[in-house]
Amino acid sequence: MYREKIDAFIDSRQQEMLEDLKALMRIDSQRGEAREGMPYGEGPARALAEAEKLMERYGLTTRNYGNRVVTGDLGSQEKGLDVLAHLDVVPVTEDWTVTQPFEPKIVDGRIYGRGSADDKGPAIAVLYALRAIRELGIPLKKSVRLILGSDEECGSSDLEYYYGIEQEAPYSFTPDADFPVINIEKGRLAADFTAAFLDGLQCPGVVRLQSGDKVNVVPQRARMWVAGLAEETLREMAERVNGDTGVTFTITAVSPEEAGIKTAAAGPVLLAEARGRAAHASTPQEGKNALTAMIRLAAELPLAPSQGQRALQALNELFPYEDTCGNALGIYREEPQSGAVTMCFSILDYTADGMKGTFDARLPIGCTEENTREPMAEALAAHGIALADTPLEKPHCVPGDSAFVQILLNECERYLGIGGGPLSTGGGTYVHDLERGVAFGCMTPGVDNHMHGDDEFMELDTLLTSAKLFADVIIRICNEL
């Protein structure tokens, strides 16, 4: 009924929409050190303040929840719908080629920059959908709330805080995944493991191995310092691992001091640096894991026997580079609707005295503590490695035949021509813990927008069409359900 008016409104505000998005994208909203009144650091707090200013400008009633979440309400009636998006972003590298991460740039119908697709672009699309409804005077029987958080990439403690105060709406969606609709999200076990080594550095041996900084990202880089080994041997082995994995290595000689060794008795020290390809932890097969490639290199080197070296060999056995499904750990499982287990070994800090690692497993329906966490703990313990007592997050499912999901599917096909039934994902979204929450956009089939990687972008056509689509489904949900 309102499609022509909405489409015309969004089209006429395209430039304003892009300028508002750029204002958000220029803010480096990676999680930082907590400060008074800024629980996730200065960047996320600045992003929330900018978003609140925009929501107020376009007539929404706003509220700030402890500088963790800001909300904007359209209408004061009974609540009908929550739409959740996040303004924090994952870390960046120095390897961007189109523009710098926080300098948004439009090239060939795309806007490049960190957050363009995940999740500042979609947040702006929802804001403009609400702006269109309000300024066009389109009536709603129930109210809608835009919820913008700032800790989605680091565990969603922002929503835990928010839903400790507020109740879940009858229906919720987040524009932080794929079209058409994701109604099933895998469960998750993201946990640490540790081991201590009593015999210290034995030469030749690994002095230190470091990789990864976010549990939900396939690590793109890894570094390893090796003492007492011939450079030719390390180069030869690195070339072999490169051939097996596609991960590239550079080798340089460094001083013992640079490697953190206090005595020169260890002999020459070499630094191996690995470069792979980042990907989301839910799709580890799409990346090239620099960490597991480096562990393979360490495990194959002719090093002196030690507790640390045996631990590295165990990690290579339990998390082999080519295994992204948990086969080696004995936890592989597959289910028709939600797919198979995925495993991402994402963080490791290893020294000659001990190590701490972190993995991120995404788990289909049917995975439990008994058939997943317990056998994993046993497999690690067999090598003297202790798994932290972290609970398993259960899979999430909203019935695909519900009226809510069917509205989203129908309108997505009408606007984007994307048909078919709802989808499942290994990526945990903002609605994972909401009983009636689904993910809805903004990624379209066949478009790799480099989410969590270098040169992230959002197609302008997708951004505009998403805003129009969101307006339409908000109207339908708030008037029909």
N, C-alpha and C positions, 0 to 999 in steps of 0.2 A: 504493500500500500504506500509506503514512504520511500521506496527505493530510489526513485528518480531524484527526490529532494535531497536525500542523504548523499547520493553519489555526486550531485552537483555541489553540495556544500563541501565535501571532502576535497574534491578536485580544485575548488576555488581557494582552499586554504593550504594547498600543497607546500608553498614556500614557507608559510608560517610554521607548518608542521615540521619541516626540515630544520628550520632555525631553532625550534624548541628542542628537537632531538640533538642537534649539535651542541647546544648549551649543556645538556646532560652528559654527552659523550666526552666533552672536554675535561670533565672531572675524573681524575684518577681515583676510582672508588674501590680499589683493591683493599681488602681488610688490612688494617694497620694496628698499631699499638693503641690499646685502650687509654682514653684520657677522660677526665671528669666531664660528664655529659655526653661523651662520645664513646659508647661501649665497643664500637668496631673501628675506631680511629677517625681521623679527620676527614678522609676522602668519602667514606660512606655517609658521614653526617652532612657533608656539603651537598652530596647528591640528593639526600632526603630534603634538605632545605630548598634546593632548586625545584624539586618536584612539587613540594608543597606550595611554593610560589606560583607555579604553573596551574595547579589545580584551583587555587584561589582565584587566579586571573580568569579562569573559565567557569566560575560560578559554583564550584563544588564546596561543600561544607567540610572543612579539613580538621584533622586531629593528629597530633604527634604523640606516639607511644614510646616515651623514653629514648628518643632518637634511635630507635630500632626499626620502627614502622611508622609511616604516615598514611593516613586514609583520606579519601575524598568521597563524600556521599552526594548522590543525585537523588533528591526526594527525601521526604521525612516519613513516608508511609511504612507499613510493615516491610521488613527486609525480604527481598526476593532472591538476590544474587550477590555473591562476592566474586570479584575478578582479582586475581593475585599475580603480581609481577615483582621482579626484584631489580635493584639498581646497583648492587655490588657486582664486581667482575673478577674473572680469574687473572692470574699473573700474566705478564707480557715478557717477550724476549726482545732482543735487539735485531731480530731478523726480518722485520716487516719490510716490504718492498714498495708498496703503493703509497703509503703514508706512515707517519708515526702513530702509535696506538691511540694516543689521546688528542690527535689532530684530525678530526673527521674531514673526509674528502670525498666528493662525488665524482665518480669516473664511470663512463659508459653505462649509465642507468643504475649504478650501485652506490651506496654510501658505505665507505670503508672506515673502520675504527673499532676499538674494543668496546663492546656493548651494543654495537649496531644490531646484531641478531640476538644477543644473549645478555640482557633482556630489556635494554633501554628502548630499542626500536619498537618491540611489541608493546611496551608500557605506554609509549607515546601514541601508538595506534589505538589503544583502548581509551586513552584520555581524549583523543579527537572523536572517537565514537560517542563518548558521553557529551562532549561539547556540541556535537551535531544534534543529538537528541534534545539537549537543553535549548540551544539557540533556535532550533526549528519549532520548538513548542510541542514536541511529540509527547502525548500523555503516557504515563506509566502507572499501573495499578499498584505496583510494589516498588520499593526503592532498590538501588544498586550501589554497591560500595567498591571503589577501586582501592586495593590494599597494596602498598608499595613497601617492600622490605629491603634489608641491606645486609643479610647474612646467609643468603641461599647457598652460596658457593662453599661455605664453611660449616654447614651443619644445620642451618635454619633455626638457630636459637632465637632469632627475631620473632618467628611465628609461634614458637613455644611461649614466649613472653606475651605476645598479642592474644593468643587463644587462652591464656590464663586469665585474661580480662574479659574478652568478648566471646560470644557464642558463634558457632559455625552457621552460615546462612543455609537455607533450604537447598541451594544449589551453588556450586563454585566451579570456576574454571581458571586455568592459568595459560597464557599464551607463551609458553616456554618450552615447546617441543615441536611436534609435527602436526600438520593437517593430514587427514580429516579430524579424527578424534582418537585420543589415547585413553582408553577406559581401564587398562590393566597396566600396572607398574610392578616390576619385579621387586622381590624383597632384597635385602642387602645385609652383608656382613663386612664392615670396614673396621679392621682391628689391627692392633700392634702386636708384635712379637719381639722377644728379647733373648739374648744369650750373653753370658760372661765367659771370658777366656783367661785362664790363670797363668798360662805360660808366656804370654806377651809375644813380642815380635821375634820370629825366627827367620833368618835370612838364608836364601832369598825369600821375601814375603811381602804381603800386602800391608802397607802402613795404614792406609785409609781408603775407603770407597764411599763416595757420597753421590746421591742422586735424588731428585724429586723434591717438591715442596707443597704439593696439593694431593690429597688422597684420591680425588676424583679425576685426575689427569694422568694419562700415559706419559711418563717422563721423557722429555726430548733430549736431555743432556745427562751425562754422568761423568764423574772424574774418579780416577784411581791412581794412588801413589804406590809405586813398587820399589823396594830397596834390594840391592844386591843382585840384580838380574841384568844380563847382557841386553843392550838395546836392540841388537839384531834379533834376538829371540823374541822379544816383546813385539817388535814390528811384524815378524813373520806370523806369529799367532793372531795378531790383530787383523792382518790381511785375510787370514783364513776365516775368522769370525765375520768380518765384513762380507765375504763371499757368501756365507751361510745366511746372514740376516739382512744385509743392505744397510746396516748401521755403520757409519764411517768413524774412523779413529785418527787422532793425531797424537804423536809421541814427542815429548820434549824432555830434556834433562833439566833437573832442578837441584837446588842445594838441599842438603838435609834439613836446614832451618826452615825452608819453604814448605817442606813436607811435615814439619812438626817433630822432627827427630833431634834430640838434644846431643847425640853423640855421632861422630863420623864413622864409628866402628861398623855401621851398617853398610858402608860402601856407597856406590853411586845410587842416586834416586831418580826414577823416571816417572813422569806424569803422563798418563793416558787419558785422553778426553774423547768421549763418544758423543756423537750427534745422531739422533734418530728423527722421529716425527711424532708430534703430540697428537692425542686424540682424547675423546671423552672416555672415562673409565668404563662406561657401559658398552662401548664398542671398541675394546682393546685391539681387535683384529684389524682395525683401520689405521692404527698407528705403527710405529717402529720403536719398541721399548728400549731406550738406551740403557736402562738399568739392567734388564735381564740379559742384554747383549754383553754388557761389561762383566756381569757375573759369569757368563759363559767363558769369557776371556780369562778371568781370574782362575776359574776351575780347571782350565786346560793348561795353564802355565806350569813349568817344572819348578815348583816352589818347595821349600822345606816343610816337612810335616809339622803341623801345629793345630791346636784346637780351633783357631780362627780359620785356617785354611780348610779344615774339615767342614766347618760351618758353611763356608762359601760353596764347597762342593755339594753340600746338602741343599742349599738354596737353588743351585743349578739343577739338582735332581727334582726338587719339589715345585719349582717355578721355572721350568725350561722356557726358553725364548718362544718357541713355536706353539706352546700350550696356553691358549687364552680361555680354556673352558674348565680348568680345574681337574683334568684327567689325572695328572700325576699325584695330586693330593687325594684322589679317591672320592671326589665330591661331584663328579659330573652327573647331571640329571637334565632331562628334557621333557617339556610338557606342551601339548598341541597349541594351546592358546598363548602361553607366555614365553615359549621358546626354551633356550638352554641356559645353563650356568655360564657366566663369563667371569674371568679372573684377571685383574690388573694388579701387578706388583708395582707399587707407585712410589715408595719412599724407602731409602735405606741410608743409615749412617753407621758405617762399620769402621772400627779401629782394631788394633792388635789386642785390645783389652776387652772388647765386647761389641755388641751391635744392637741396634733397634731398627726394625723394619715395619712397614705398614702396607697392607693390601686392601683392595676393594673388590669384593665379589658381589655380583648381581645374581639373584636367585629366583627361578621360576616358581610357580605355584607347586606346592608339594615339598619344598625344601623346609626342613625343620632343624631345631637344635640337634636332635638325635642323629639325623642322616647327613648333616652338613658340618656344623661347628664341632661336634665331638670327634668325628673321624679326622678332621683337619688338625685339631689339637693333638690327637694321638700321633699323627704323622710327623708333626713338628717335634713333639716330645721325644720321639725315637732318636732324634739327632741332638738332644740337649737344648732344644729351643722352646721357650715358654710362650704360649698364646695368652694374650690378655683376656680377662673375663668380660668380654663385650657382648651384649645381647644381640641376637639376630633380629633384624627388622622384617616383619612379615610382608608378603606381597599384598598389593592393593587392587581391588576390582570393583567397578561400578557396572551393573548389568547393562549389556549392550542394547537390549531391547527396551530400556526405560524411555519414557517420553522425553526426558532431558537429553539423552544421548541422541535420540532420533531427530530432534530439532537441530542439533548441531550438525549431524550428518547431512540432513536435507539441505540446510542453508549453505553448507560448504560445497556441496555439489552444484547448487544453483549459482553461487558466486565464482567458484574456482574450477568447476568442472571435474572435481575430484570425487569419484564415487567409491563404492565399496563399503565394507563394514568397518567397525572400529578396530584400533590397533593396540598392540602391547608394546612396552618399552622396557629396556633395562635401566634407563635413566630415571632416577628419582626426582620428581618435580615437587613444586611447592604444595601440591594437593595430596601428596602421598598419604598423609595421616587424616585427611578429611573424608568422612563417610560418603559424601555425595560429590566428590571433586574429580574432575577430569582435566586432561591437558588438551588444549585446542589451539593449534598454530604455534608459531608462524612460519615454520619451515615447510617448504613444498617439495614434493617428490622430484628427484633428479637434480636438485640444486645443493651443492656442497658449499655452504657459506662460511666454512672454516671456523665454526664455533669452537672456542677454546684454543684455537691455533693462531698462527700469524695471518695477517691480512683478512681478518674477519670482516664480513660485509652483509648488508641487507639489500635486496633488490628493491628499487623504489616502487615498482609496480606492485610487488607483494605487500609492501608497507601500506600503500594507499588502499588496495583492495581489502586488506585485513581490517583496516579501520571501518570501511563500509560494512563488511561482513559482521564485525563485532557489534556495530550499531543495530543491525538487523536482528541478531540473536538476542541481544539485551532486551529489545522491544518485545520479542516473542516470549522470552522466558518470564519477564516481569509482568506480562499481560495475560499469558495463557496457563502458566503452571501455578 
